[in-house]
C-alpha cells in the first residue's frame, strides 16, 4: 500500500507549540480543499479529538511501543483517500522508553521513520537567537537517516530576533518554513492531564480558525505541503484492528468519560458491534439490551458530586451487572468503586460494584506504558492474555479489597502496584488497553 504523503509535526520538548501548529495546518489545508488525515504518535488520549475538529476526519494513535507491525499498518490504512497526512508527535522528537516494546521504543522519530514522513520541527526560540540553529541542527543530524523537512520557529519576539534566527539557520542549511511571532492569546486551556477536552472548549472552531489564519500569515504552506513524503508500508488490509468484546456495547460518553482510543472504537465498529453511547453525567442508564457496559477514562474527579447524585445511572448499571459484564478504565474504574474523594477531601459515593476507594485529594502522579498479564478474564480477553497499554492519572488508591485483575509492570518490566480489580462480572484497571501483546 502507498500512503498519501505526510509530515510529522514534532519539537525538542513538550510546550514548544506543536499542537497549535498542528491544528492550524490541519484547518488551513482543509480550507484549501485537501482531505487531510491526522494521526497522533504515542498514547495521548486528548489530542485526537482536537485533530478531528480541525480536519473533519477521525484521528488515530500510532504507537511503536504498544502496537505490532500489523496493527500499525491497519491504522495507517485509515489515511486511504486522503490527499495529505499530518501527524503530531508526543513530547520531544526522540523521547521514548528505555526498553523496546512491540516494534520500538515509542518515540515520534520511530513513527516518522516507519511511515516515511519528514519531520517538521517546531522550535521555541524564546531566550535565544542564532543558537536556535544549533538546537535544530542537533535534531536534524541525531539520526542521519530520518527525513527532515525543516523548521517552524515559534515565539519570535521581533523582526530583529527573526533576522538573527534566520542567519543561524541559513548558516547550517536548514529550511525555515515558518516564523511565528509571540502571541499569548493563541493557547489552548489546560488542566492536570493536559489540554481540556475538545468537547469542553467554549469556542473551539473559532480558536482553530484563528490558528489557521495565524499559520497562513506566518508560514509557507505550499513549501510545507511540498516537503511531505511517504513510503510503501505493509498492506493495512492484512492487519486487524482490535476485536469488539461484545456485540452491543453501552459506552459512557460525556465530559467525565471520554478517553477511548479511536482505533479501539474503529475496530469495534468495523467488526459490526453496536456502540450505544450514554451519559452518566446526565443521569442516563445504559441500554438494558446491551451485552456489555464500558466506562472509559476521563475526569470523574471533577464531576464526583454529579456522579454520586446520578441515581438512574447507578441503578441501571447495578441492574446490568447482575447478569452481564461491566468494565472500567482509569476514571471508569474509579466510578466502579465504593467511593471517590475529591480534591477538597469530600467523599462521594460511587457505584460500589468494586470495593475500590480512590482519592484525588492525596495526589500521586502515575504515568507510563503498562504491560499486563491478566490473572482473570475481562471483556474481550481470557485469563492469561497479555496486554499493552498506558496509565496517566493523579489519583491514589486508599482501598482495593477485590482480587487483582492482572500482573502489571511498566515498560522496563518493573512491577506496578495498580493491578486492577475483579469481582464477579465487574472488572476495572487504571491502565488503558492499546493492544494485545503478541498480535
C-alpha positions as a Markdown table, in Angstrom:
| # | Residue | x | y | z |
|---|---|---|---|---|
| 1 | Unk | 0.0 | 0.0 | 0.0 |
| 2 | Unk | 1.2 | 3.5 | -0.8 |
| 3 | Unk | 0.0 | 6.0 | 1.7 |
| 4 | Unk | -0.6 | 9.7 | 1.0 |
| 5 | Unk | 2.4 | 11.9 | 1.6 |
| 6 | Unk | 2.8 | 13.1 | 5.1 |
| 7 | Unk | 4.6 | 15.1 | 7.7 |
| 8 | Unk | 5.4 | 14.6 | 11.4 |
| 9 | Unk | 5.0 | 17.8 | 13.5 |
| 10 | Unk | 7.4 | 17.4 | 16.4 |
| 11 | Unk | 9.5 | 19.5 | 18.7 |
| 12 | Unk | 12.5 | 19.3 | 21.0 |
| 13 | Unk | 10.2 | 19.1 | 24.0 |
| 14 | Unk | 6.6 | 19.4 | 25.2 |
| 15 | Unk | 5.3 | 23.0 | 25.4 |
| 16 | Unk | 7.0 | 24.2 | 22.2 |
| 17 | Unk | 3.7 | 25.0 | 20.4 |
| 18 | Unk | 3.4 | 21.9 | 18.2 |
| 19 | Unk | -0.4 | 21.4 | 18.9 |
| 20 | Unk | -1.1 | 25.0 | 17.8 |
| 21 | Unk | 0.9 | 24.4 | 14.6 |
| 22 | Unk | -0.8 | 21.0 | 14.1 |
| 23 | Unk | -4.3 | 22.4 | 14.4 |
| 24 | Unk | -3.5 | 25.4 | 12.3 |
| 25 | Unk | -2.1 | 23.3 | 9.5 |
| 26 | Unk | -4.9 | 20.8 | 9.6 |
| 27 | Unk | -7.6 | 23.5 | 9.2 |
| 28 | Unk | -5.6 | 25.6 | 6.7 |
| 29 | Unk | -5.0 | 22.7 | 4.3 |
| 30 | Unk | -8.7 | 21.5 | 4.8 |
| 31 | Unk | -9.9 | 25.1 | 3.9 |
| 32 | Unk | -7.8 | 24.8 | 0.8 |
| 33 | Unk | -9.8 | 21.8 | -0.3 |
| 34 | Unk | -7.5 | 19.0 | 0.7 |
| 35 | Unk | -8.6 | 15.9 | 2.5 |
| 36 | Unk | -6.2 | 15.8 | 5.4 |
| 37 | Unk | -5.7 | 12.7 | 7.6 |
| 38 | Unk | -4.5 | 13.4 | 11.1 |
| 39 | Unk | -2.5 | 11.0 | 13.4 |
| 40 | Unk | -1.1 | 11.2 | 16.9 |
| 41 | Unk | 2.2 | 9.5 | 17.7 |
| 42 | Unk | 2.1 | 8.0 | 21.1 |
| 43 | Unk | -0.6 | 7.2 | 23.7 |
| 44 | Unk | -2.3 | 10.7 | 24.0 |
| 45 | Unk | -6.0 | 10.4 | 24.9 |
| 46 | Unk | -7.0 | 14.1 | 24.2 |
| 47 | Unk | -5.3 | 15.4 | 21.0 |
| 48 | Unk | -7.2 | 13.2 | 18.5 |
| 49 | Unk | -10.5 | 14.9 | 19.3 |
| 50 | Unk | -8.9 | 18.3 | 18.6 |
| 51 | Unk | -7.5 | 16.9 | 15.3 |
| 52 | Unk | -10.9 | 15.7 | 14.2 |
| 53 | Unk | -12.4 | 19.1 | 14.9 |
| 54 | Unk | -9.7 | 20.7 | 12.8 |
| 55 | Unk | -9.7 | 18.3 | 9.8 |
| 56 | Unk | -13.1 | 16.7 | 9.8 |
| 57 | Unk | -11.6 | 13.2 | 9.8 |
| 58 | Unk | -11.0 | 10.8 | 12.7 |
| 59 | Unk | -7.5 | 10.9 | 14.1 |
| 60 | Unk | -5.8 | 7.8 | 15.2 |
| 61 | Unk | -2.9 | 7.0 | 17.6 |
| 62 | Unk | 0.2 | 5.2 | 16.2 |
| 63 | Unk | 2.4 | 3.7 | 19.0 |
| 64 | Unk | 5.6 | 1.7 | 18.3 |
| 65 | Unk | 5.9 | 0.5 | 21.9 |
| 66 | Unk | 2.4 | -0.9 | 22.2 |
| 67 | Unk | 1.5 | -1.8 | 18.6 |
| 68 | Unk | 2.9 | -4.6 | 16.4 |
| 69 | Unk | 3.6 | -4.0 | 12.7 |
| 70 | Unk | 0.2 | -5.4 | 11.5 |
| 71 | Unk | -1.8 | -3.1 | 13.8 |
| 72 | Unk | 0.3 | -0.1 | 12.8 |
| 73 | Unk | -0.3 | -0.9 | 9.1 |
| 74 | Unk | -4.1 | -1.3 | 9.7 |
| 75 | Unk | -4.3 | 2.1 | 11.5 |
| 76 | Unk | -2.1 | 3.8 | 8.8 |
| 77 | Unk | -4.5 | 2.4 | 6.2 |
| 78 | Unk | -7.1 | 4.8 | 7.6 |
| 79 | Unk | -5.4 | 7.5 | 5.5 |
| 80 | Unk | -6.8 | 5.9 | 2.4 |
| 81 | Unk | -8.4 | 8.5 | 0.2 |
| 82 | Unk | -6.7 | 11.4 | 1.9 |
| 83 | Unk | -4.5 | 13.9 | 0.0 |
| 84 | Unk | -2.1 | 14.6 | 2.8 |
| 85 | Unk | -1.2 | 13.2 | 6.2 |
| 86 | Unk | -0.3 | 15.4 | 9.1 |
| 87 | Unk | 0.8 | 13.7 | 12.3 |
| 88 | Unk | 1.6 | 15.2 | 15.7 |
| 89 | Unk | 4.4 | 13.9 | 17.9 |
| 90 | Unk | 4.5 | 13.4 | 21.6 |
| 91 | Unk | 7.0 | 15.1 | 24.0 |
| 92 | Unk | 10.3 | 15.6 | 22.2 |
| 93 | Unk | 11.1 | 14.0 | 18.8 |
| 94 | Unk | 13.4 | 11.3 | 20.1 |
| 95 | Unk | 11.7 | 10.7 | 23.5 |
| 96 | Unk | 10.6 | 7.2 | 24.3 |
| 97 | Unk | 11.3 | 4.5 | 26.9 |
| 98 | Unk | 14.4 | 2.5 | 27.7 |
| 99 | Unk | 13.2 | -0.9 | 26.8 |
| 100 | Unk | 12.0 | -1.9 | 23.4 |
| 101 | Unk | 8.3 | -2.8 | 23.1 |
| 102 | Unk | 6.2 | -4.3 | 20.2 |
| 103 | Unk | 8.1 | -2.6 | 17.4 |
| 104 | Unk | 10.2 | 0.1 | 19.1 |
| 105 | Unk | 10.7 | 2.5 | 22.0 |
| 106 | Unk | 7.6 | 4.7 | 21.5 |
| 107 | Unk | 9.3 | 7.8 | 20.0 |
| 108 | Unk | 7.8 | 10.1 | 17.4 |
| 109 | Unk | 11.0 | 9.7 | 15.4 |
| 110 | Unk | 10.3 | 5.9 | 15.0 |
| 111 | Unk | 6.8 | 6.7 | 13.7 |
| 112 | Unk | 8.1 | 9.2 | 11.2 |
| 113 | Unk | 10.8 | 6.8 | 10.0 |
| 114 | Unk | 8.4 | 3.9 | 9.7 |
| 115 | Unk | 5.9 | 5.9 | 7.7 |
| 116 | Unk | 8.4 | 7.9 | 5.7 |
| 117 | Unk | 7.1 | 11.3 | 7.0 |
| 118 | Unk | 9.7 | 14.0 | 7.1 |
| 119 | Unk | 9.9 | 15.9 | 10.4 |
| 120 | Unk | 8.8 | 19.5 | 10.7 |
| 121 | Unk | 10.4 | 20.7 | 13.9 |
| 122 | Unk | 8.6 | 23.3 | 15.9 |
| 123 | Unk | 11.3 | 25.2 | 17.8 |
| 124 | Unk | 10.6 | 27.6 | 20.7 |
| 125 | Unk | 13.1 | 30.4 | 20.1 |
| 126 | Unk | 12.4 | 32.2 | 23.3 |
| 127 | Unk | 15.6 | 33.3 | 25.0 |
| 128 | Unk | 17.9 | 32.5 | 22.1 |
| 129 | Unk | 18.8 | 33.7 | 18.6 |
| 130 | Unk | 21.5 | 32.1 | 16.4 |
| 131 | Unk | 21.7 | 29.4 | 19.0 |
| 132 | Unk | 18.3 | 28.1 | 17.8 |
| 133 | Unk | 20.1 | 26.8 | 14.7 |
| 134 | Unk | 22.4 | 24.7 | 16.8 |
| 135 | Unk | 19.4 | 23.0 | 18.5 |
| 136 | Unk | 17.7 | 22.4 | 15.2 |
| 137 | Unk | 20.8 | 21.1 | 13.7 |
| 138 | Unk | 21.3 | 18.6 | 16.5 |
| 139 | Unk | 17.8 | 17.3 | 16.0 |
| 140 | Unk | 18.3 | 17.1 | 12.2 |
| 141 | Unk | 21.5 | 15.1 | 12.5 |
| 142 | Unk | 20.9 | 13.0 | 15.5 |
| 143 | Unk | 19.6 | 10.4 | 13.1 |
| 144 | Unk | 21.0 | 11.0 | 9.6 |
| 145 | Unk | 18.5 | 8.5 | 8.1 |
| 146 | Unk | 15.4 | 10.4 | 9.4 |
| 147 | Unk | 13.9 | 12.7 | 6.8 |
| 148 | Unk | 13.9 | 16.3 | 7.9 |
| 149 | Unk | 11.5 | 18.8 | 6.3 |
| 150 | Unk | 12.7 | 21.9 | 8.1 |
| 151 | Unk | 11.8 | 24.2 | 11.0 |
| 152 | Unk | 8.9 | 26.4 | 12.1 |
| 153 | Unk | 10.3 | 28.9 | 14.6 |
| 154 | Unk | 7.8 | 29.8 | 17.4 |
| 155 | Unk | 7.5 | 32.7 | 19.8 |
| 156 | Unk | 9.7 | 35.1 | 17.9 |
| 157 | Unk | 9.9 | 38.4 | 19.7 |
| 158 | Unk | 10.7 | 41.0 | 17.0 |
| 159 | Unk | 11.9 | 41.4 | 13.4 |
| 160 | Unk | 15.5 | 41.7 | 14.7 |
| 161 | Unk | 15.0 | 38.4 | 16.5 |
| 162 | Unk | 13.8 | 36.8 | 13.3 |
| 163 | Unk | 16.7 | 38.1 | 11.3 |
| 164 | Unk | 19.2 | 36.6 | 13.8 |
| 165 | Unk | 17.4 | 33.3 | 13.8 |
| 166 | Unk | 17.3 | 33.1 | 10.0 |
| 167 | Unk | 21.0 | 33.9 | 9.8 |
| 168 | Unk | 21.8 | 31.0 | 12.1 |
| 169 | Unk | 19.5 | 28.6 | 10.1 |
| 170 | Unk | 20.9 | 29.7 | 6.8 |
| 171 | Unk | 24.4 | 29.1 | 8.1 |
| 172 | Unk | 23.7 | 25.4 | 8.7 |
| 173 | Unk | 21.5 | 24.9 | 5.7 |
| 174 | Unk | 18.2 | 24.3 | 7.5 |
| 175 | Unk | 15.0 | 25.4 | 5.7 |
| 176 | Unk | 12.8 | 27.8 | 7.7 |
| 177 | Unk | 9.2 | 27.1 | 6.7 |
| 178 | Unk | 7.6 | 29.4 | 9.2 |
| 179 | Unk | 8.3 | 32.1 | 11.8 |
| 180 | Unk | 5.6 | 32.6 | 14.3 |
| 181 | Unk | 5.5 | 35.8 | 16.4 |
| 182 | Unk | 4.9 | 35.6 | 20.1 |
| 183 | Unk | 1.1 | 35.5 | 20.7 |
| 184 | Unk | -0.1 | 35.0 | 24.2 |
| 185 | Unk | -3.7 | 34.6 | 23.0 |
| 186 | Unk | -3.1 | 31.6 | 20.9 |
| 187 | Unk | -3.0 | 29.0 | 23.6 |
| 188 | Unk | -5.4 | 26.1 | 24.5 |
| 189 | Unk | -6.6 | 25.9 | 28.1 |
| 190 | Unk | -5.1 | 23.1 | 30.1 |
| 191 | Unk | -5.7 | 21.1 | 33.3 |
| 192 | Unk | -3.9 | 18.4 | 35.2 |
| 193 | Unk | -3.9 | 15.8 | 32.4 |
| 194 | Unk | -3.0 | 18.3 | 29.7 |
| 195 | Unk | -5.4 | 20.1 | 27.4 |
| 196 | Unk | -9.1 | 20.5 | 28.3 |
| 197 | Unk | -11.2 | 18.1 | 26.2 |
| 198 | Unk | -12.3 | 19.3 | 22.8 |
| 199 | Unk | -16.0 | 18.9 | 23.9 |
| 200 | Unk | -15.4 | 21.4 | 26.7 |
| 201 | Unk | -13.7 | 24.1 | 24.8 |
| 202 | Unk | -16.2 | 27.0 | 24.6 |
| 203 | Unk | -15.2 | 28.3 | 21.2 |
| 204 | Unk | -13.2 | 25.5 | 19.6 |
| 205 | Unk | -14.0 | 26.1 | 16.0 |
| 206 | Unk | -13.3 | 29.8 | 16.3 |
| 207 | Unk | -9.9 | 29.0 | 18.0 |
| 208 | Unk | -8.9 | 26.6 | 15.3 |
| 209 | Unk | -9.8 | 29.1 | 12.6 |
| 210 | Unk | -7.6 | 31.6 | 14.3 |
| 211 | Unk | -4.7 | 29.1 | 14.4 |
| 212 | Unk | -5.2 | 28.5 | 10.6 |
| 213 | Unk | -5.1 | 32.3 | 9.9 |
| 214 | Unk | -2.0 | 32.6 | 12.0 |
| 215 | Unk | -0.2 | 29.9 | 10.1 |
| 216 | Unk | -1.3 | 31.3 | 6.7 |
| 217 | Unk | 0.2 | 34.7 | 7.7 |
| 218 | Unk | 3.5 | 33.4 | 9.0 |
| 219 | Unk | 4.3 | 30.0 | 7.4 |
| 220 | Unk | 4.9 | 28.9 | 3.9 |
| 221 | Unk | 2.0 | 26.5 | 3.4 |
| 222 | Unk | 2.9 | 25.5 | -0.2 |
| 223 | Unk | 6.5 | 24.7 | 0.9 |
| 224 | Unk | 5.3 | 22.7 | 3.9 |
| 225 | Unk | 3.0 | 20.6 | 1.7 |
| 226 | Unk | 5.7 | 20.1 | -0.9 |
| 227 | Unk | 8.0 | 18.8 | 1.9 |
| 228 | Unk | 5.7 | 15.9 | 2.7 |
| 229 | Unk | 7.0 | 12.4 | 2.0 |
| 230 | Unk | 5.9 | 8.8 | 2.1 |
| 231 | Unk | 7.0 | 5.2 | 1.7 |
| 232 | Unk | 5.3 | 1.9 | 1.0 |
| 233 | Unk | 4.2 | 0.1 | 4.1 |
| 234 | Unk | 2.6 | -3.2 | 4.7 |
| 235 | Unk | -0.9 | -3.6 | 3.3 |
| 236 | Unk | -3.2 | -2.4 | 6.0 |
| 237 | Unk | -5.9 | -4.8 | 4.9 |
| 238 | Unk | -3.8 | -7.7 | 6.1 |
| 239 | Unk | -3.7 | -6.2 | 9.6 |
| 240 | Unk | -6.6 | -6.3 | 12.1 |
| 241 | Unk | -7.9 | -3.7 | 14.4 |
| 242 | Unk | -8.9 | -4.7 | 17.9 |
| 243 | Unk | -11.9 | -7.0 | 18.1 |
| 244 | Unk | -15.1 | -6.0 | 20.0 |
| 245 | Unk | -15.6 | -7.5 | 23.4 |
| 246 | Unk | -19.4 | -7.8 | 22.8 |
| 247 | Unk | -22.0 | -7.2 | 20.1 |
| 248 | Unk | -24.0 | -4.5 | 21.9 |
| 249 | Unk | -21.7 | -2.2 | 23.9 |
| 250 | Unk | -23.1 | 0.6 | 26.1 |
| 251 | Unk | -20.3 | 3.2 | 26.1 |
| 252 | Unk | -20.3 | 6.0 | 28.7 |
| 253 | Unk | -19.6 | 9.2 | 26.8 |
| 254 | Unk | -19.6 | 12.7 | 28.3 |
| 255 | Unk | -17.2 | 15.2 | 29.9 |
| 256 | Unk | -16.5 | 12.6 | 32.7 |
| 257 | Unk | -15.9 | 9.7 | 30.3 |
| 258 | Unk | -14.1 | 10.5 | 27.1 |
| 259 | Unk | -10.7 | 8.8 | 26.9 |
| 260 | Unk | -11.2 | 5.9 | 24.4 |
| 261 | Unk | -8.5 | 5.3 | 21.8 |
| 262 | Unk | -10.0 | 5.9 | 18.4 |
| 263 | Unk | -8.6 | 2.7 | 16.9 |
| 264 | Unk | -10.3 | 0.7 | 19.5 |
| 265 | Unk | -13.7 | 2.1 | 18.6 |
| 266 | Unk | -12.9 | 1.8 | 14.9 |
| 267 | Unk | -12.1 | -1.9 | 15.3 |
| 268 | Unk | -15.4 | -2.5 | 17.2 |
| 269 | Unk | -17.4 | -0.8 | 14.5 |
| 270 | Unk | -15.6 | -2.5 | 11.7 |
| 271 | Unk | -16.4 | -5.9 | 13.2 |
| 272 | Unk | -20.1 | -5.0 | 13.3 |
| 273 | Unk | -20.5 | -4.2 | 17.0 |
| 274 | Unk | -23.3 | -1.8 | 18.0 |
| 275 | Unk | -21.9 | 1.1 | 20.2 |
| 276 | Unk | -24.6 | 2.7 | 22.3 |
| 277 | Unk | -23.5 | 6.0 | 23.9 |
| 278 | Unk | -25.0 | 7.1 | 27.2 |
| 279 | Unk | -24.2 | 9.9 | 29.6 |
| 280 | Unk | -23.8 | 9.2 | 33.3 |
| 281 | Unk | -23.5 | 12.9 | 34.0 |
| 282 | Unk | -27.0 | 13.4 | 32.5 |
| 283 | Unk | -28.1 | 10.5 | 34.8 |
| 284 | Unk | -28.7 | 8.2 | 31.9 |
| 285 | Unk | -28.8 | 4.4 | 32.5 |
| 286 | Unk | -27.1 | 2.1 | 30.0 |
| 287 | Unk | -29.3 | 0.5 | 27.4 |
| 288 | Unk | -30.9 | -2.5 | 29.2 |
| 289 | Unk | -30.4 | -4.6 | 26.0 |
| 290 | Unk | -26.7 | -4.1 | 26.0 |
| 291 | Unk | -24.3 | -7.0 | 26.3 |
| 292 | Unk | -21.6 | -5.0 | 28.0 |
| 293 | Unk | -21.2 | -1.7 | 29.7 |
| 294 | Unk | -17.8 | 0.0 | 29.2 |
| 295 | Unk | -16.8 | 3.0 | 31.3 |
| 296 | Unk | -13.8 | 4.7 | 29.7 |
| 297 | Unk | -11.4 | 7.1 | 31.4 |
| 298 | Unk | -11.9 | 10.8 | 31.7 |
| 299 | Unk | -12.3 | 13.3 | 34.6 |
| 300 | Unk | -14.7 | 11.8 | 37.1 |
| 301 | Unk | -12.8 | 13.5 | 39.9 |
| 302 | Unk | -14.1 | 16.8 | 38.5 |
| 303 | Unk | -17.7 | 15.6 | 38.5 |
| 304 | Unk | -17.8 | 13.4 | 41.6 |
| 305 | Unk | -20.8 | 15.2 | 43.1 |
| 306 | Unk | -22.9 | 14.9 | 39.9 |
| 307 | Unk | -22.0 | 11.2 | 39.5 |
| 308 | Unk | -22.8 | 10.5 | 43.1 |
| 309 | Unk | -26.3 | 12.0 | 42.6 |
| 310 | Unk | -26.9 | 10.1 | 39.3 |
| 311 | Unk | -29.3 | 7.6 | 40.8 |
| 312 | Unk | -30.8 | 6.3 | 37.5 |
| 313 | Unk | -27.3 | 5.7 | 36.1 |
| 314 | Unk | -26.2 | 3.9 | 39.3 |
| 315 | Unk | -29.4 | 1.8 | 39.5 |
| 316 | Unk | -29.2 | 0.8 | 35.8 |
| 317 | Unk | -25.5 | -0.1 | 36.0 |
| 318 | Unk | -26.0 | -2.2 | 39.0 |
| 319 | Unk | -29.0 | -4.0 | 37.4 |
| 320 | Unk | -26.9 | -4.7 | 34.3 |
| 321 | Unk | -24.0 | -6.1 | 36.5 |
| 322 | Unk | -26.3 | -8.7 | 38.0 |
| 323 | Unk | -26.2 | -10.8 | 34.8 |
| 324 | Unk | -23.7 | -9.1 | 32.3 |
| 325 | Unk | -20.2 | -7.8 | 32.4 |
| 326 | Unk | -19.1 | -4.2 | 33.2 |
| 327 | Unk | -15.6 | -2.9 | 32.6 |
| 328 | Unk | -14.0 | 0.5 | 33.6 |
| 329 | Unk | -10.7 | 2.0 | 32.6 |
| 330 | Unk | -8.9 | 4.6 | 34.8 |
| 331 | Unk | -11.7 | 7.1 | 35.5 |
| 332 | Unk | -14.3 | 4.5 | 34.8 |
| 333 | Unk | -12.5 | 2.2 | 37.2 |
| 334 | Unk | -12.8 | 4.8 | 39.9 |
| 335 | Unk | -16.5 | 5.2 | 39.3 |
| 336 | Unk | -17.0 | 1.4 | 39.7 |
| 337 | Unk | -15.5 | 1.7 | 43.2 |
| 338 | Unk | -17.1 | 2.3 | 46.5 |
| 339 | Unk | -16.1 | 6.0 | 46.9 |
| 340 | Unk | -14.1 | 8.8 | 45.3 |
| 341 | Unk | -12.5 | 11.6 | 47.4 |
| 342 | Unk | -12.2 | 14.8 | 45.5 |
| 343 | Unk | -9.5 | 17.5 | 45.8 |
| 344 | Unk | -11.3 | 19.2 | 48.7 |
| 345 | Unk | -11.3 | 16.0 | 50.7 |
| 346 | Unk | -15.1 | 15.4 | 50.3 |
| 347 | Unk | -16.0 | 11.7 | 50.0 |
| 348 | Unk | -18.5 | 10.8 | 47.2 |
| 349 | Unk | -20.4 | 7.6 | 46.9 |
| 350 | Unk | -19.7 | 5.8 | 43.6 |
| 351 | Unk | -21.4 | 2.7 | 42.2 |
| 352 | Unk | -20.0 | 0.2 | 44.7 |
| 353 | Unk | -19.6 | -2.6 | 42.2 |
| 354 | Unk | -16.0 | -2.9 | 43.3 |
| 355 | Unk | -14.6 | -2.1 | 46.8 |
| 356 | Unk | -12.1 | 0.4 | 45.4 |
| 357 | Unk | -11.7 | 3.7 | 47.2 |
| 358 | Unk | -9.6 | 6.4 | 45.5 |
| 359 | Unk | -8.5 | 9.9 | 46.5 |
| 360 | Unk | -7.8 | 12.9 | 44.3 |
| 361 | Unk | -7.0 | 14.9 | 47.5 |
| 362 | Unk | -3.9 | 12.7 | 48.1 |
| 363 | Unk | -2.5 | 13.2 | 44.7 |
| 364 | Unk | 0.2 | 10.9 | 43.3 |
| 365 | Unk | 1.5 | 11.1 | 39.7 |
| 366 | Unk | 1.1 | 7.8 | 37.7 |
| 367 | Unk | 2.4 | 8.0 | 34.1 |
| 368 | Unk | 3.8 | 5.5 | 31.6 |
| 369 | Unk | 3.3 | 2.4 | 29.5 |
| 370 | Unk | 2.0 | -0.7 | 31.1 |
| 371 | Unk | 2.3 | -4.4 | 30.3 |
| 372 | Unk | -0.4 | -6.5 | 31.8 |
| 373 | Unk | -0.8 | -10.3 | 32.1 |
| 374 | Unk | -4.4 | -11.0 | 33.0 |
| 375 | Unk | -5.0 | -13.2 | 36.1 |
| 376 | Unk | -8.7 | -13.2 | 35.5 |
| 377 | Unk | -10.8 | -12.7 | 32.3 |
| 378 | Unk | -12.1 | -9.3 | 31.3 |
| 379 | Unk | -14.4 | -8.4 | 28.4 |
| 380 | Unk | -12.7 | -9.4 | 25.2 |
| 381 | Unk | -9.8 | -11.3 | 26.8 |
| 382 | Unk | -9.3 | -14.5 | 28.6 |
| 383 | Unk | -7.2 | -15.0 | 31.7 |
| 384 | Unk | -3.6 | -15.3 | 30.7 |
| 385 | Unk | -3.9 | -12.7 | 27.9 |
| 386 | Unk | -1.0 | -10.2 | 27.7 |
| 387 | Unk | -2.0 | -6.6 | 27.0 |
| 388 | Unk | -0.1 | -3.4 | 26.3 |
| 389 | Unk | -1.5 | -0.1 | 27.5 |
| 390 | Unk | -0.8 | 3.2 | 29.2 |
| 391 | Unk | -1.6 | 4.8 | 32.5 |
| 392 | Unk | -1.9 | 8.5 | 33.3 |
| 393 | Unk | -3.6 | 9.8 | 36.4 |
| 394 | Unk | -3.1 | 11.6 | 39.7 |
| 395 | Unk | -5.4 | 9.6 | 42.0 |
| 396 | Unk | -4.3 | 7.4 | 44.9 |
| 397 | Unk | -5.8 | 4.1 | 45.8 |
| 398 | Unk | -6.8 | 4.0 | 49.5 |
| 399 | Unk | -8.6 | 0.7 | 49.5 |
| 400 | Unk | -8.5 | -2.2 | 47.0 |
| 401 | Unk | -10.1 | -5.3 | 48.6 |
| 402 | Unk | -11.0 | -7.2 | 45.5 |
| 403 | Unk | -9.0 | -9.8 | 43.6 |
| 404 | Unk | -6.4 | -8.4 | 41.2 |
| 405 | Unk | -7.2 | -8.3 | 37.5 |
| 406 | Unk | -3.6 | -8.6 | 36.3 |
| 407 | Unk | 0.0 | -8.6 | 37.0 |
| 408 | Unk | 1.1 | -5.2 | 35.8 |
| 409 | Unk | 4.6 | -3.8 | 35.0 |
| 410 | Unk | 6.0 | -0.7 | 33.5 |
| 411 | Unk | 7.8 | -0.5 | 30.2 |
| 412 | Unk | 11.1 | -1.8 | 31.8 |
| 413 | Unk | 9.4 | -4.8 | 33.5 |
| 414 | Unk | 9.2 | -3.3 | 37.0 |
| 415 | Unk | 6.1 | -4.3 | 38.9 |
| 416 | Unk | 3.3 | -1.7 | 39.2 |
| 417 | Unk | 1.1 | -1.8 | 42.3 |
| 418 | Unk | -2.1 | -0.8 | 40.4 |
| 419 | Unk | -3.2 | -4.3 | 39.3 |
| 420 | Unk | -6.8 | -3.5 | 38.6 |
| 421 | Unk | -9.7 | -5.4 | 40.3 |
| 422 | Unk | -12.3 | -8.0 | 39.5 |
| 423 | Unk | -15.5 | -9.0 | 41.4 |
| 424 | Unk | -17.9 | -11.3 | 39.6 |
| 425 | Unk | -18.5 | -9.9 | 36.1 |
| 426 | Unk | -17.1 | -6.5 | 37.0 |
| 427 | Unk | -13.6 | -5.6 | 36.1 |
| 428 | Unk | -11.5 | -2.4 | 36.1 |
| 429 | Unk | -8.0 | -1.1 | 35.8 |
| 430 | Unk | -6.0 | 2.1 | 35.8 |
| 431 | Unk | -4.3 | 1.2 | 32.5 |
| 432 | Unk | -6.0 | 2.0 | 29.2 |
| 433 | Unk | -5.6 | -1.0 | 26.8 |
| 434 | Unk | -4.0 | -0.2 | 23.5 |
| 435 | Unk | -3.4 | -3.6 | 22.0 |
| 436 | Unk | -3.0 | -7.3 | 22.8 |
| 437 | Unk | 0.7 | -8.3 | 23.0 |
| 438 | Unk | 1.9 | -10.8 | 20.5 |
| 439 | Unk | -0.6 | -10.0 | 17.8 |
